[in-house]
Amino acid sequence: MKLLILDAGHCLNLALARVAHRRSDTELVIEPGIAIDAAYLIELRPDAVIIPPLSAPMEIEPAAVVSHGEGVDIVLAACRETDTPLVWCVSDQLYQDGFDTPIDEHVIPAPRDESLRRLIAIGDRIRSSHPRHLIVRLGPLFALEGGHAWLSGVIDSLMGGEDVRAAQDVIFCPTSADAVAMALIGMLHQLGCGSAAWGAYHLAGTEPVSAYTFTTMVRTQLSTRLEGLGEQVALGEVKALKHHHDQPLRRVLNCRRVLEAFGVHQKPWRLEVGRLLDDWCHARQPLEEGDAHP
């Protein structure tokens, strides 16, 4: 299977590359931007095009959201012309006001923000005009490297003695980029083998948590691991922010459909964070004589 991955350097794309490297049945072609044309798809003949999510669209300039949407529209047009499957990953922040209960896939986001509404309109066009599509709504991604990696930024700030501010009253399900990459490639291989389960899916880590609690847990585990390495580091503190004074805003994705259609289980974000922190610490340890980096 040949996959065309757009927006090189995104943490999800780096995770996809790691997964593909471990497999003999998946080839990746990675492009720097998200604007491609039909002629390129005819020449390359990929089995699918994957667009990684625009991270935190509520927290960036509206012009950047609009620009991303315009790029997705261009890719959609090329995929429709060549009948190439399209995978578009989007942020859970499209559910701008959240829900009191877990959000099912059939619930279409209805944000108040104008730039976010443009992204919803693009999703509507994909669903209505291009049957072979996946729209995958993701919880906040975290990874050790790449654009929008979140965890790497938290570690860097804490290690630099900087305070990290995180919302205490926004509840979501953090999502490992590695877990998403494994799921996407597995889903596409099933679809390539004849499954007809195209459509919209949710994919997120288990256990809803606030950004503050997530960041605090990262700090605690990081401190424990540094002590185990014999390092004395004055880590920065985690400061709680409050945006919703009446009750927390909840963006908890119900991931039942991806389990039923593809057998994809959610990964516990605590275990994924622990694994990544172990990797980070291992990379800090000096090599023993005679050892070599892989």
N, C-alpha and C positions, 0 to 999 in steps of 0.2 A: 504494500500500500504506500502510495506517495502522497504526502500531505504538504500543502503550501501554507506556511505560517507567516502571518504579517506582523509588523511592528517588532522588529528584532530588538533584543535587549530587555523586553518585558520579562518579569520574573516567571510568568506562566510559560513563555516560550523557552526559556532556559530549562525549565522543568521538563517540558516536552522533549527537548533535545536529550536530556539525561535518560528519559524513559526509552526513547527510540534507540539510543546507543546500546542499551542492554538487550535489544530485540533484533532479530534478523529479518523481520517481516515488515518493517516500517522505515520508510525513507522520508526525511524532512528536507524541504527547500524553504529557506527563511529570507524574507524580503524586509528591507528597513522600514518602509512605510505601509500604509494601508490603501494606497491607490494603485490598482492594477486594471488592465483592460482585457477584453475578450481575446485579442490576438495573442497575448502572453499566455492565457489559459489554454488556448488551442495548441500552442507550441509546447507547453509544459505537460499538459494533460494530467493534472493532479486528481486524486480520488476525492479530495475535499479541500476547501479553503477554511482556515481557522483565524478568526479575529479575536485577540485577547481583550479582556474587559478594560474599559476606561475606569481607572481607580478613583473612588471617591468623587463622582461627578457633582455632588452637592457642594463640595469644598474647593472647587477650582473655578477659574474664570469661565463664564458662559460661552465666550468665544471659543474656548478649547473644546467644550462639549459640542458646540455646533460644528466645528471643524471635524471632529471625530465622526459625527453623524453624516456629514457630507462624504467622508471617505467610505463609510459603510454603504451608503447609497451607490457609490461608484462600483464597489465590489459586487453588490447585489446585481446591478445591471450586467456586469460581466458574467457572473455565475448564471443568471437567467439565460443569457444569450448562448452560453455553451453547455447548459444543463449540468453545471458543476455543483455538487453539494456544498452548502455554506454552513459553517458553524460560527455563531456570534455569541461570545460570552459577555454578560452584562453584570453590573453591580447590583447588589440588593438595595442600594440607595435609591433605585428607581421607585421603590415603595417608600416614598418620602415621609409619609405620616405613620408608617408602620401599621400593625394590626395587633389586637389583644390576643389573638390565637395564632397558631402556626399558619403560614400562608401557603395555600395549595397552588399548583401550577396553573390551574385554569383562571386564577385571579390575575387579571391584567393590571399592571401598575397604572395609577392615575395621579401622577405628581402635580403639584400646583406650579412648580417652576417651569417657565416657558421653554428653556433649553432642554430640560428633561422631557417635556412633552414631545419635543421633536424626535427624541430617541424612541419614544413609544410609537410614534407614527411610522418610524422606519420598521419597527417590529411588526406593526400591522401590515405593512407592504410585503415584508418577507413571508408572513403567514399566508397572505392572500394570493401571492404571485409566484412563489417558489416552493413547491411541495417538498423537495428534498433539502430540508433545513433542520438545524438544531439551534434553538435559542436556549442558552444555559445560563440561568441566573445563579450567581455565586455569592456566598458570604465573603467578608473581607479576607483577601488573600494575604498569606504571610510566607516568607522564604528568607534565605540567607543572602541571596544575590539577585541582581536584576532590578529593573525599574518597578516601582510600586511594591517593593518587597516587604515593607512595614517592619518585620522582625529585625532585619539588619539595621534599620534606622534606630529602632529602640535600643538595640545593643550598643551601637556606636555612641548614642547620646549618654546612656548610663555609664559606659566605660570612660567617657570624657568628663564625667562628673556633672553633667547637665541634668536639670530636672526635666522630667517627661510629663506633660499634661495630657490627661486622658479622661474622656467623658464617663461619668459614673452612672448616668441615667439613660444611656442608649444601649439596648440589649440586642446582640446579634450572635451569629455562630461563626467564629473565625475558621478559615479554610486553608489548609496546606496546599500550596501550588503544586507540590509533588503529587498529592492525592488527586487533584483535579486533572493533572496531566495523565496519570494512569487511567483514570476513569474515561477521559475523552478518547484516548487511543483504543481502549477496550470497546467503547460504544461504537466507534467508527468501524472497527473490524467486524463487529456483529452486523452492523448495517450493510457493510460490504459483502457479507456472506448471505444476504437475503432478508434480513430483518426489515420490517416496514415501520419501525417505531420512530419515525421522524416526528419532530414537534418541539414543545417547550418543556424544559426540565429544571428542577432545582437541585443544587449540589452545595452542601455546606458541611462543616464539621459538626460533631455532636456536642451537646451541652451549651445552651444559651448562656452568654456571659457579657458583662460590660467591658468596654475598652479599658477601664480603670483596673478591673479585676484581672483581665488578661495581662496587662502590662506589669501589674504587681507580681503576678505569678512568674513572669519572665525574669523580673529582677531577683526574686527569691531563689529561683533555680540557678540563675547565673552566679549569684553570690556563693551558693553552695558549691558549685563546680569550680569556681576560682579558688576557694579555700582548699578544695581537694588537690588542686594543682600547686598549692603552696604560694599563691599569689595574693598579695594584699592590695586591693584596689578600693578606693573610696568611690563607690558607685553613686550616681545621681539618684535623687528621690523621685517618686511618682506622686504627682499632684492631681487631685480629683477636680474635675470640672462638672458643672451642672447646667444643662440647657433646658430641661423640662422640669419645672418646679412642682407641677401637680402630680404627675405619675411618669414612670419611665416610658420611653418610646421603644417598642419592641419590633424588630425585624427578624423574625425567626422563620426560616424557610422549611417547609414540609418536604422532605426528600423521598417520600414513599414511592412516587411514580418511577424514579430512576432505578430504584431497587426492583420494582415489579417488572419493568420492561427490559432491564439489562443485567440485573443481579448486582448492581453497584451498591456497596455498603458505605455508609458515611464513616469517615475516619475520626477518631477522638482527637480533638485539637491538642489536648494536654500531652498525649503520647507523641504527636507529631512535633510539638515544640521541644519536648525532651530529647527526641532524636536529633533534631537540628542543633540544639545546644551541645549535645555530645559531639556532633560533627565539628561545630565551631571550636570547641575546646581541643579536640584532636588535632585540628589544624594549627593550634597555638603551641603544641608540644614540640620541643626540639627533637630532631631525628636522632635515633640511636646510631652509633657507629655501624656502618655496613648496611643501614636501611636506606631506602630511597623512596621518594614520593611516587605514587602510582602515576 
